[in-house]
Amino acid sequence: MPSIIGVDLKTHGPFLKEDIAVLPYENAESLIRQGTAVEIRPSHRDNG
């Protein structure tokens, strides 16, 4: 996927398949809805 200009006016990308990126919410949401990206969330481990 080519580079995009985010709502934060920063350039993000270009992206290759299986790249992981942190994007502004609005851009990420749009890409997820289009099926271009999937959301991943970090796992939080209890340090107790």
Secondary structure by P-SEA (a helix, b strand, c coil): ccccccccccccccccccbbbbccaaaaaaaaaaccbbbbbbbbbccc
